[in-house]
Amino acid sequence: MSSMRAVNYQGPFQVKVEDVERPKLEHPDDVIVKVTTGRTAAQAGITFGHENMGIVDELGEGVTLLNKGDRVVMPFNVADGRCRNCESGKTAFCTGVNPGFAGGAYGYVAMGPYRGGQAQYIRVPYADFNALKLPAGKEHEADFILLADIFPTGWHGVEISGFQAGESIAVFGAGPVGLMAAYSAVLRGASRVYVVDRVPERLQTAEKIGCIAIDFSKGDAVDQIIKANDGMVDRSVDAVGYQAVTTSGDKEQPNIVLENMIKVTRACGGLGIPGLYVPSDPGAPDESSSKGMISLSFGKLFEKGLSLKTGQCNVKAYNRQLRDLIISGRAKPSFVVSHEIGLEDAEVAYEKFDKRIDGYTKVLIHPNGTMTIGPDADKGARITDLEQYKKCLDYLSAKGYKELDTAAVYVGGKQEEWTKDAGFKERGFSIASKIMPVTPGDHAPDKIVPAWDASLKKLGLDGTDIFYLHAPDRATSFEKTLEVVDQMYKDGKFKRLGLSNYASWEVAEIVGICERRDFVQPTVYQGMYNAITRALESELEPCLRKFGISLVIYNPLAAGLFSGKYTSLDKPTEGRFSDKASAMGKMYTERYFKQSTMDALAIVEPVARKHDIPLIEVGLRWCIHHSKLQTPAKGGNDGVILGISSYAQLEQNIDACEKGPLPDEVVESLDKAWERTRGDAPTYWR
């Protein structure tokens, strides 16, 4: 028997990663997909995962629209495309896939014999109909997986409410589906979007995407909305379902959201109900609810002439257009993701998700920098013990951070091989590396190819996730460099092209060359940026947004000046700003160790101390929440490179990054600090 690893449900609050039989082609219309990303579901012995995407690995002989190697995402609804309901677009209610029931789904025992996708492989029936093709590569992975369920379901909730652009809408529930409904309303041009919940973190997320948060634990939600809106809203959405709770949050009241929607929606408005209601619920608070019967003010519903629509989302009705919104950069639903994990980490992750430990709601990654890690302290390394490096990698992996950033020049050319020796590949990390033009002409075709081949050999890889041009080589025509880089891409030596330290006009020139010559396009830029070094905001950041290029920043703590250890220009006896500093330390001294920087920190430090927030935390939280970065918390894909000088520092920095926005007074002090440094702050380009 050919086996694979899968996440199986063992009973309430129990999951286990174990060996199960690998799926086989059972019908000519099947494909087997190698899963790259997935989400949830549950009954003992059932493999979890109703939201799944991956790469087509095997094809049934009847499959005509897909090819081996295609990247695809599957609706959670399994549908045959042949029944009356499917023909009318109601694929959630297919009558041909689950005898005796209208509808099928992956990973649910009552929804047909379809294993979930929290496994290495999944069988996809009626594949030509069910699988939606995606662009090749790994871009937008965290966005595309949400096409399987929650993004279309949120959109569906808004759609069935009868919403029209310019209308106001109230969304009850700020879980993933509720946030997707609110986000969909924003994308579709709502004048006002109210989001009702009682969990502060959820409401903060709603505010970040432009919604008005309503905390029902602080007063009647209907009264709050009517007061804020100066009247009732046009539409409302129930993203909670039968498990709605009272104001105190400790008692179920299945009808409370429906009643509030009837109260808060204007006459002739509409109610959309994508929230789950079930025909029986043994744990319901009363006998009627346990039988799926919920009391409702139907007279008031009739009196106001309200429309009401409900039912599971027909994912195929929406997923193609939502995919294209993601590709165009108009939609980035992955802001709801909180962590990304490997399959073997699922047991711990489910426990954390259930208990909301470490902010588990859904899941994300920032790249982690290795510039200060290697065998040679004289070349700038701060972690020189391989076992400590391995410990750091294990910690990052356990926290769900699975990307590393390195370069050919780091630690005197020794960093890449050291990362290989630390076992990054075995731990499931993806990696980005770079080629720096140390001397003019290093990006010439006859030099850059052997240089990259040498990096791949040191890393023990055939190709990396990202290849960066580390800085401009102005002695070599950009077009000549890009031509050979495109061939490297076609040869599988990297999956995404990145730029670093280029001026905005050079980025625009490169994009133009790539478009004209049909070369691989840059999709990520790495640049210097922090609260007191904001030169990229005026021209580079708008340029990147125009061309759909993500921004990943380095030096978020101004080379350690946000540590609070430096308050004057008195030279320390040790460290990167001392007279004993390496070449890298001397570079940082020239970049940051100046009077304007000390004055800026003196503005921020007393305000941070007043709020009992360490300066390091101030610097990182500003980058995540208040900068121009479009981080996943804001609905984007930008990231922060965290340098690592010790295990303790790594823990501290990760903890800071996972906290929320700063108090307004602290943010204002950072703006004043930038006014002090902007006159002689370093540029973002070289």
Sequence and secondary structure as in RCSB ss.txt:
>XXXX:A:sequence
MSSMRAVNYQGPFQVKVEDVERPKLEHPDDVIVKVTTGRTAAQAGITFGHENMGIVDELGEGVTLLNKGDRVVMP
FNVADGRCRNCESGKTAFCTGVNPGFAGGAYGYVAMGPYRGGQAQYIRVPYADFNALKLPAGKEHEADFILLADI
FPTGWHGVEISGFQAGESIAVFGAGPVGLMAAYSAVLRGASRVYVVDRVPERLQTAEKIGCIAIDFSKGDAVDQI
IKANDGMVDRSVDAVGYQAVTTSGDKEQPNIVLENMIKVTRACGGLGIPGLYVPSDPGAPDESSSKGMISLSFGK
LFEKGLSLKTGQCNVKAYNRQLRDLIISGRAKPSFVVSHEIGLEDAEVAYEKFDKRIDGYTKVLIHPNGTMTIGP
DADKGARITDLEQYKKCLDYLSAKGYKELDTAAVYVGGKQEEWTKDAGFKERGFSIASKIMPVTPGDHAPDKIVP
AWDASLKKLGLDGTDIFYLHAPDRATSFEKTLEVVDQMYKDGKFKRLGLSNYASWEVAEIVGICERRDFVQPTVY
QGMYNAITRALESELEPCLRKFGISLVIYNPLAAGLFSGKYTSLDKPTEGRFSDKASAMGKMYTERYFKQSTMDA
LAIVEPVARKHDIPLIEVGLRWCIHHSKLQTPAKGGNDGVILGISSYAQLEQNIDACEKGPLPDEVVESLDKAWE
RTRGDAPTYWR
>XXXX:A:secstr
  EEEEEEEEETTEEEEEEEE     STT EEEEEEEE    STT B  SSEEEEEEEE TT  S  TT EEEE 
SEE  S SHHHHTT GGG SSSSTTSS EETT GGG S   SSBSEEEESSHHHH EEE SSSTTHHHHGGGGTH
HHHHHHHHHHTT  TT EEEEE  SHHHHHHHHHHHHTT SEEEEEES HHHHHHHHHTT EEEEGGGS HHHHH
HHHHTS EEEEEE S TT B TTSSSB TTHHHHHHHHHEEEEEEEEE S   S  TT SSHHHHTT     HHH
HHHTT EEEE    GGGTHHHHHHHHHHTS  GGGG  B   GGGHHHHHHHHHHTGGG SS B  EEE TTBSS
 GGGT SB  HHHHHHHHHHHHHHT  EEE  TTGGGGTHHHHHHHTTTTTTT EEEEEE  SSTTTTSHHHHHH
HHHHHHHHHT S EEEEEE S  TTS HHHHHHHHHHHHHTTSEEEEEEES  HHHHHHHHHHHHHHT   EEEE
EEE BTTB GGGTTHHHHHHHTT EEEEE TTGGGGGGS   SS   SSSTTSTT  HHHHHHHHHH SHHHHHH
HHHHHHHHHHTT  HHHHHHHHHHHTSS   GGGTS  EE B  S HHHHHHHHHHHTS    HHHHHHHHHHHH
HHTTT   S  
